[in-house]
Structure formats: structure tokens, C-alpha cells
Amino acid sequence: MSLAPDLTESIARARGDLRMGVPVVLCDARGGAALVLAAETLDAQRLADVQALGGAPVLAITARRAATLKARAYDGDLARVRLPAEARLSWVLAVADPADDLRVPMKGPLVSERGGDAGLHRLALRLVKSARLLPAAVLLDLPDGAGFATRHGLTMLAASAAAPHLAEASPMHPVVSARLPLAVSEAGRLHVFRPEDGGEEHYAVEIGQPRRDAPVLARLHSACFTGDLLGSLKCDCGPQLRGALAQMGAEGAGVLLYLNQEGRGIGLANKMRAYSLQDQGFDTVEANHRLGFEDDERDFRIGADILRRMGFSAVRLLTNNPAKIAMMAQNGIDVVERVPLRLGENPHNHAYLATKAAKSGHLL
């Protein structure tokens, strides 16, 4: 018998550590190891402690962020930027966070490492992203990763096991469901699903009693706190949510998946950072890139998994996003019809919707 955490639990613990500003240790199969700290939650004392260990710490940033900073991304999808010997916390945060890019555009000269293996740096960025933090991490090579982790009580992950695990979609498991009368239909039911990896729960709103042997009217709706709850005019999410439920209510059956992937999968804090950049004149895609993210970081495999677990194999999908259709098809859900959902345009989000159409392929 062992009460020690398994791989999934250790990764969840590592995410929590990074969000709290606690370092983790990553090890590779060849004996290499690195101390990892999330740039966003790093404090001055821990940075000084890392520098006191000696060696040559680097700040790993994505290629998207590197392009903004004109830093060389020799590793393709990321850059390993050397920390100057005199670097302080303000320098790390200025490279990681684009908030002051226009006010202080010159961050360098930034010198990127080239040669050697960037596998642990790649894993560190994936782990920090999955913790909904800015995609930037300070890494320091360690001669004895396991010993260092033991001495300091740090979570340690083996890259050979953790990397493929992080690339997979965590299986979803039903937790509970209960009747939920709604304004659009008194025959409503809410299902709660929980992933194995300790991440956010996701929900399915079932209207009526949709047949499992026929295509169901369905929507994959990504959570939008500002639009769904506050009525934000910067997006069309709130009207789309209510419009989709109303259409299901009118037809008497449907299922709306409410996926906790705020801000296209970057989290609410980073979404607000993107909004701040939009106020500086960048469009929604440019803002994501300046933060170091891709256009869309969501994982629609979650939606396919929930639909399958509810017994659905074919859908009439309420969407304007072709990527959702492609992802459903790749994961065993047959999209027999795309049902347009054009709602919520106003003077405040006209440019946002135009960008989604021009740069993200939305059918508007």
C-alpha cells in the first residue's frame, strides 16, 4: 500500500505550488534537472535565493512573447532568455508581462540560449500555462534534482511521464445531476463533471429529454464571467448563451456544455490583461500573442468527452467557430449540421467580432 500521490496528483500539486510561488523540480531521463518558478508569482526573496545558488538561470518565454520582444527563439516554440547577473524582480516581470511594453518598449538587450535541450523549459511553460499563469518561467539547472527536491520539500516531476500526460485531455467523470427548472424550459437538468487532474469542473445543461439515438441540438459554450454574468458589451458571449438556451427551450430538447475555459482558455486574470492591451490599441489576437499565448488555448476535447459520457454521438452544433466542428469530428462526435448563432453585436464589440472573423475564421 502507498499513500504517495500518483502522477496526476503530483502534477496537480505542482500547479498549486507554482500558483503559490513555490518552486518545483523537473527531471529528464538523462539525469538533467531544473528548478522551476513561475514568473508571475515569483517574489524578490525567492529570486535572490535562486541567484545565490550560482549557475546561469534563464527566463523561458513562448515564441509569441519572444516575437514581441524581438528575442531570438532558437528553440522554435520558445526562447531561453539569460537572466543578467544584476537582474531583479522588476526585470523578470517586465519581460514576462506586456503591461508596460508601450511605455518601456526596450527590455534588452535580451540574449537567448542556443544549443542544448529545451525539453524541461518546454514542459515548464506547459505546466505554468495549465496553472492559468502568464506563460513565463525562471529555470535553473540542478546537478542533483532528486536530492535538491528532497532537501527543500519540493514537488518533483519526471518529464518523460509528465509531458505526455499534460498533452492528454484529462478524463471527465460525472459527479451529480439534478432537475433544474429554467426560464427557457421547466424541463431542465444540470450535470456536473469533474476532471481527474484536479482542474476546473465543467457543466452540462440538458433541456428536455433529448434522444441519444438522434443528433442533439448542442452548444459548447466557454465560460465568460464578464459577458455571461456581468453583461459585458466587449463580447457576444452573454447573448449567445441565452440565445442557445432559448432555442433549445423552443425546440424542447438540447444540451449546452458550459466549459470553464475562460478567456479562450487563458483564465480570467490573463483575459483582463488582454483587455488592458486592447485598450492600448491591440486587437484580441494581438493581445493574446503579446501575452505569450496562441489565438485560442481552449481544449474542445473536453466537450466531446462529456457528450460521449452522456450518450450522444451526433450533434447539430450551435456555433460560428469551424474549429469546434473539426475538434468534434476528430474526437468521435459527428456534426451533422452547423446551426449559426449570430447574436449580440454592438458598437463596443464590432471590432472584436471582425477580428474573430478575419483572424480566427469565425463564420460571422
N, C-alpha and C positions, 0 to 999 in steps of 0.2 A: 504494500500500500504506500502511496505517496500523496502528500497534500501540497506538493510543489505546483506552481502554476504551469500549465501546458503552453505551447507556442502561442495560441490565440490569446490566452490570458496574459502572457508576457508582453505581447505587442500592445494590448490594451493598457497594460501598466506603463509601458514606455511612452505611449501617447499622453497619459495622465502626467507622468513625470515631466515631459517636455513642456506641457501647458503650465506646470507649476514652476518652471525654470530650473528643474533638476536635470543634470546631465544623464545620458545613457551611454552604454558602450556597445559598439558594433564590432563583430569579429568576422573575418573571412576564412575560407577553407585553407588558405596557405599560411595561416598564422598571423596575418596582419590584423590590426585592431585600431579603432579610433574612438576617442571621446567625442560625444556629440552634444551640442547645446543649441536650442532653438534661438535664433537671433532675437525674435520678438520678445521673449521672456527672459533674456539674459540680463543680469544686473552687473553693476560695476565691480562688485567684490568678486563674483564668480569669474568674470573676465580676467581680473588681476590674478586670481588663483590659477587659471589656465595658463596665463603667460608666465607665471612663476615656475611652472613645470618644465620650462625650456621647450626645445623643439621649434617647429615652424607652423603655427596654426594658420588655417585658411578659412575663408568665408565662402561656403558653397552657395551659389545662386543659380537659378534656372537660366537657360539661354535667352528666354524672353526678357528677363530683367537685365541680363548682360548686354543685350542689344540696345536697350535704353541707355545704359551707362557707357556704351562703346567699349566694353571689356571683351577680351578675347575668350570665346567659348571653345577652347581646344578640344573639349570632350564631347562636342556635338550638342547635347541637350542640356549641358550645364557648364559653368565656369568655376574653377577653384581659385579664388582671389586671395593673394597673400595678404595677411594682416601685417601692416607696418609695425615695427618694433614699438613705436610710440602710440599705436592705435588705442583709442579709448572707446568707451561705450557709444559715445555720440557718433564716432566714425562708423562703427558696425551698423547702427540703426539708420544712418544716412544712406548707406549702401543698400540695406535691406528694404527700407521703406521709402516709397517715392513721394511722400507728402511734401517734401521741400525741394523736389527736383527743379522746379521752375525758379525758385528763389535762390537756390545754390546748385546750379547745374554741374559745376566742376567738382567731381568727387575724387579724382585721381591725383597723380597717375595710378591706375589700377593695373597691377601686374598679375597675370594669370599663370598658374602652373600648367606645364605641358609635359606629356610623358607620364608613365606610371599608370596605375589602375585607379579609376574613379568610381569603382563599384560601391564602396562604402559611402561615398559622397552622394551617389545617386539614390541609394537606399535611405540615407538621412533625409534628403529632400522629400522623398515619397512619404516617409514617416511624419515629417513636420506638416506636410500638406494634409495628411489624413487626420491630423490633430486640429485642423482648421486654423492654422497659424500662417503667418507670412512665410512663403517658401524660401527660406534662407537659414543656414545653419553653420555654426562655427565648429570645425573639426580639428582635432589634434591627434596625430599618430601616437600610438602607445606601443611600447615594446612587449608588454605583458598585459593584454586586455583582461583576461580572466582574473588575474591576480589583482589588478587595479580595481575592477568592479567589486571583487570580494572585500578588499580593504576599505573601500568607501561606501559599501552598501548600495551599489548602483545596479539597475536593471541591465542585463546583458542579452543581446540577441545575436544569433548566428545568421549571417547574411544568406548563406545557402538555403536556409529554411525560411527565413523571414521574407526575402524578396519575392519568391513566387506566391507566398501566402498573401502578401499585400496586393499583388496583382489580381487576385481572385476576388469575386464578389462573395461576401460573407453570406452563407445560407440564412434564410429568413424562417422564423418559426412563429406560428400563431400563439398568442398569449391569451386573448379573451375576445369575445364578441358579445354585443348586447343590442337589443332593439333601441333605436334612436329616432323617434318621430321628428321630421324636419318640416320646415315651411314649404318646401317643394314637394314633399311626399311624407305622409304619415307612416308609410311602409319603408322606413329607413333602418339601417343596421350598421354599426361601426365595428370594424375588426382591427385589432392591434397586433402588429407583427414586430418581433424583436430579432435583430441580427445576432449571430453567435459571437461576433467580435467586440461586443460591448458598445457599439456605435448607437446612433440615434434610432429610436423606434420609428416605424412608418405605419400609415393607417390606410384602410380601405373603407370607403363609404359605399355600401351596397343599397341600391334603390330597388324596391320590389323584390321579386324572386326571378332574376334573370336565368334563363335556361343555360345549362352547361354544355348542351349539345348543339348550340347555335351561336353565331357571332354576337357578342355582347357590346352594347354601346359603352365605350370606356374612355377614360381620360387619365393620363399620367400628369399630375399637377405637382410641380415642385413648390415647396413651402415658400411663402413670401410674406414675412411678418409685416413689412411696410405696406404692401398692397392688399393682402387678404384681410388684415386686421385693422390697419390704420386708414385704409382708403387712399393710399398714396397715388398721386397723379403722375408719377415718374415712370410707371409701367402699366401694363394692361392685365396684370395677374388677378386682381380682385374681381373685375368684371368677367374674366374668363372662368374663374372658379364658380361664381354664382350662376353664370350663363350655362356652364356644363351641367351643374346640378339641376337647374331649371329644365333643361332639355331632357335629362333622364327622368325627371318627375313627370314631364308631359308625355313621354313615351311609356312610362310605367315601369321601366326597368333600366338598370345600368350599374356601372361600378366606377367610382372615382378613387384613384390611388393618390393619397396625399403623402408625398415623399419628402422627408426632411433633408432637402439638399438646397438650402437657402443660397441665394446669390449665384445660381448656376454651379453649386457645389463648392463654393469657397467659404461659406459661412457668413453670418450677419456682420461681424466686425469687418471682414475684408470687403464685403459688399458696401459698407458705409465708406470704407477707404476709396472704393471705386467711385462712389457717388461724389466724394470730395474732389477726386481727379476730374470727374465730368464737369464739376463747377469751374475747373481751371481751363476747360475747353476741349477735353478729350472725349471721344465717343466711348460707348460702353465696351467695345472690343479693345480699343487702345488702352483704356484704363486697366482692364484685366492684364494686358501684356506688360504694362509698366509695373504692375504689382508682382509680376513673375508667373502669372497663371496663363493657361490656354484660354481660348474663347469660351469654352464650356467644359467644366470639370465634373459634370454630373455623370452618374453611372446608372443608365436605364436598365441594366441587367436586374436591378432590384425590382423594378416593376414587373418584368417578365416572370421573375421567380414568384412574386406574390400572386400574380394571375394564375400561374400553374397550380400553386398550392390551394387556390380557391376553386380549382376545377375548370378553369377557362383555357381554351386552346386557340380561339379565334376571336377577333375584336373588330368592331367598327370604331376606329380611333379618332377621337376628337382632338385634332392637333393641326397646327400650321408648320410643324417642325419635321422635315423629312428624316432627320437623324433619329427621331423616336421610332419612326416606321422601320428604318433599317435595323436598329437595335432589337426591336421586337422580332423581326424576321430571323435575325442571327441567333436568337435565343428561344426559338421554337414556338413563338406566338404568331399566328397567321393574321395579318392585317388585310381583311377583305375589302375595306373601304376606308378612305380618309375623309373624315367629316370636318369641314372647315369650322373654325371658331374665331371669327373676326369681331372682336368686341373691345371697347374701352379706349379707343383712340381719342386723344385730347391735345390741346396745344402744348402741354407740358411734356408729352411723351412722343410727339410726332417724329422728332429726330431719332429717338431711341428705336422706334419701330422701323424707321427707314434703314437704320444701321443693321438691325436684325435681318431685314430682307436682303440688303446688299452684301453683307459680310458673312452672315451665318446661314443664308439660304432659306430663311423662313418664307413661307408662301403667303404673303400678305397682299 
